[in-house]
């Protein structure tokens, strides 16, 4: 049996600091990204990104030809969020801020931490520019969360603002932009007066499918939340109490 060798561990802090110094550093960089609407140049290193993240492995999979490679354009990605992702890839740690939790590029652990950060700072996050710049894929896990510290009425307003911004940028109808995410709004939590107001606003500016509003009214009519099969009637951490909630299945998880 071969004897075990000695494993020597260096200090983590200097190693992390050295790698952090390479984030957006043109020295030794072999790939350049053009990020955000402001088209800011961000410098990185192919081998590090590819070995740390499947998204970048696919994006940078082809070998660059001779000469200076063309920059990779990521115009829909907020610069601060992109730099936060790079810092996490380079150092395995990053300090999250409300503007830097928008993009995770499929990094499971980072996405979980981003969602937890927004859950703990829901009010501030929903009112930030970063929230309006979220992709539909990034917004979905937030709207599915029971731990958001925000009432459903405010969440509906935030979703409408998000969809309006997306509609303006993509030049598509608000309802079309909102379609992938609004199904996660828990309309049955709204009081009848709030639901009526939402229904009227929805006639003027379509956001939510009519059948989804009908299902919420059904919960009120039947006075039973179990007819909605779980999540649509389950309150979040920030849900404000309403009289009809005593008829619904409101177990918080």
C-alpha positions in Angstrom: 0.0 0.0 0.0 1.4 3.3 -1.0 2.1 5.6 2.0 -0.1 8.7 2.2 1.6 11.9 1.2 1.5 15.1 3.2 -1.1 17.6 2.1 0.0 21.2 2.5 -2.7 23.9 2.7 -1.7 27.5 2.1 -3.6 30.5 3.5 -6.9 31.1 1.7 -7.0 34.9 2.1 -3.8 35.7 0.0 -5.0 33.2 -2.6 -8.4 34.7 -2.9 -7.0 38.3 -2.9 -4.6 37.4 -5.7 -7.4 36.0 -7.9 -9.7 38.9 -7.0 -7.0 41.2 -8.4 -7.5 39.5 -11.8 -11.2 40.4 -12.0 -11.7 42.9 -14.9 -7.9 43.2 -15.2 -6.7 43.5 -18.8 -3.3 42.1 -17.9 -3.1 38.5 -19.2 -6.8 38.7 -20.2 -7.7 36.7 -23.3 -11.4 37.6 -23.5 -13.3 40.9 -23.4 -17.0 41.3 -22.7 -19.0 44.4 -23.7 -21.6 44.5 -20.9 -24.8 46.5 -20.3 -26.5 49.3 -22.1 -23.5 51.5 -21.4 -21.4 48.9 -23.3 -18.6 48.8 -20.7 -15.6 46.6 -21.4 -14.9 43.9 -18.9 -11.8 41.8 -19.1 -11.6 38.1 -18.1 -9.7 34.8 -18.6 -11.2 32.0 -20.7 -9.7 29.1 -18.9 -10.9 30.2 -15.5 -14.4 31.0 -16.6 -14.8 27.8 -18.6 -13.6 25.5 -15.8 -15.8 27.2 -13.2 -19.1 27.6 -15.1 -20.9 25.6 -17.8 -22.5 28.7 -19.2 -19.1 30.2 -20.0 -17.8 26.8 -21.1 -20.5 26.7 -23.8 -20.1 30.4 -24.6 -16.4 30.3 -25.0 -16.1 26.8 -26.2 -14.6 27.5 -29.6 -10.9 28.3 -29.8 -10.2 32.0 -30.7 -8.6 32.5 -34.1 -5.4 34.3 -34.8 -5.2 38.0 -33.9 -7.3 39.8 -31.3 -10.6 38.0 -30.7 -13.9 39.9 -31.0 -15.5 41.0 -27.7 -18.5 39.0 -26.4 -21.5 41.3 -26.3 -23.9 40.9 -23.3 -26.0 44.1 -23.7 -28.9 42.9 -21.5 -26.7 42.1 -18.5 -26.2 44.9 -15.8 -22.5 45.6 -15.5 -22.5 45.5 -11.7 -24.3 42.1 -11.7 -21.8 40.7 -14.2 -18.8 41.8 -12.2 -20.3 40.2 -9.1 -20.6 36.9 -11.0 -17.0 37.2 -12.1 -15.9 37.8 -8.6 -17.7 34.7 -7.4 -16.2 32.6 -10.2 -12.7 33.9 -9.5 -12.7 33.8 -5.7 -15.7 31.6 -4.7 -17.1 34.5 -2.7 -18.8 37.8 -3.3 -20.5 40.5 -1.3 -24.0 41.0 -2.6 -25.7 44.3 -3.0 -29.3 45.1 -4.2 -27.9 46.0 -7.7 -25.7 42.9 -8.0 -28.2 40.0 -7.5 -29.7 40.1 -11.0 -27.7 37.5 -13.0 -26.4 34.1 -11.9 -25.6 32.3 -15.2 -26.9 29.0 -13.9 -24.7 29.0 -10.8 -26.9 27.1 -8.3 -25.1 28.1 -5.0 -24.9 31.8 -6.1 -28.5 31.8 -7.2 -29.6 30.4 -3.9 -27.7 33.1 -2.0 -29.1 35.8 -4.3 -32.7 34.7 -3.7 -32.0 34.5 0.1 -30.6 38.1 0.0 -33.7 39.4 -1.8 -36.0 37.5 0.6 -34.3 39.3 3.5 -34.4 42.7 1.7 -37.6 42.4 -0.3 -38.9 45.9 0.0 -35.7 47.6 -1.0 -35.0 45.0 -3.8 -38.4 45.4 -5.4 -38.0 49.2 -5.6 -34.5 49.0 -7.1 -33.5 49.4 -10.7 -31.9 46.0 -10.5 -35.3 44.4 -10.0 -36.6 46.0 -13.2 -33.6 44.6 -15.1 -34.2 41.0 -14.0 -34.8 38.4 -16.7 -38.0 36.3 -16.5 -35.8 33.3 -15.5 -34.3 35.2 -12.6 -37.7 36.5 -11.5 -39.4 33.2 -11.4 -37.7 31.7 -8.3 -38.4 34.9 -6.4 -42.2 34.8 -7.2 -42.2 31.2 -6.1 -40.7 32.0 -2.7 -42.8 31.8 0.5 -40.2 33.9 2.3 -40.5 37.2 0.5 -41.1 39.9 3.1 -43.7 41.8 1.0 -47.5 41.8 0.6 -49.0 40.4 -2.5 -50.6 43.7 -3.6 -47.2 45.3 -3.7 -45.7 42.3 -5.5 -48.4 42.6 -8.2 -47.5 46.3 -8.6 -43.8 45.4 -8.8 -44.5 42.7 -11.4 -46.5 45.2 -13.5 -43.6 47.7 -13.4 -41.1 45.0 -14.3 -43.3 44.0 -17.3 -43.7 47.6 -18.5 -39.9 48.0 -18.6 -39.5 44.8 -20.4 -42.2 45.6 -22.9 -40.5 49.0 -23.7 -37.1 47.4 -24.1 -38.3 44.4 -26.2 -41.1 46.3 -28.0 -43.6 43.6 -27.1 -47.0 43.8 -25.3 -46.9 43.9 -21.5 -49.0 40.8 -21.1 -46.7 38.9 -23.4 -43.6 39.9 -21.4 -45.3 39.1 -18.2 -46.7 35.7 -19.3 -43.9 33.5 -18.0 -44.0 34.9 -14.4 -47.5 36.2 -13.5 -48.8 32.7 -12.9 -46.8 32.7 -9.7 -48.7 35.7 -8.3 -51.1 34.6 -5.5 -54.1 36.6 -6.3 -56.4 34.7 -3.9 -54.5 36.5 -1.1 -56.0 39.8 -2.2 -59.2 41.1 -0.6 -62.3 41.3 -2.8 -62.0 45.1 -3.2 -58.3 44.7 -4.2 -59.2 41.9 -6.7 -61.9 44.1 -8.2 -59.5 47.0 -8.7 -56.9 44.7 -10.2 -59.5 43.2 -12.6 -60.5 46.7 -13.8 -56.8 47.7 -14.2 -56.2 44.5 -16.1 -59.0 45.5 -18.6 -57.2 48.8 -19.2 -53.7 47.3 -19.3 -53.7 43.5 -19.7 -51.1 41.9 -17.4 -52.7 38.7 -15.9 -54.7 36.1 -17.8 -58.4 36.5 -17.1 -58.7 32.8 -16.1 -56.2 33.4 -13.3 -58.3 36.1 -11.9 -61.4 33.9 -12.2 -59.6 31.2 -10.1 -58.9 33.8 -7.4 -62.6 34.8 -7.3 -63.4 31.1 -7.1 -61.4 30.8 -3.9 -63.5 33.7 -2.5 -66.8 32.2 -3.6 -66.0 28.7 -2.2 -64.3 30.1 0.9 -61.8 27.3 0.5 -58.2 27.7 -0.4 -57.6 24.0 -1.1 -59.6 24.3 -4.3 -56.6 26.3 -5.7 -54.2 23.5 -5.0 -51.6 25.0 -2.7 -49.3 27.8 -3.7 -51.9 30.3 -5.1 -53.5 30.5 -1.6 -50.3 30.1 0.5 -49.2 33.3 2.2 -45.7 34.6 2.1 -43.7 35.9 5.0 -44.8 39.5 4.3 -48.5 38.8 3.5 -50.7 41.2 5.4 -53.7 39.6 7.1 -57.1 40.0 5.5 -60.5 38.9 6.8 -61.0 36.2 4.1 -57.7 34.5 4.9 -59.3 32.5 7.7 -61.2 30.6 5.0 -58.1 29.8 3.0 -55.3 27.2 3.4 -52.7 29.7 4.7 -50.1 27.4 6.3 -46.8 29.2 6.0 -43.9 27.0 5.0 
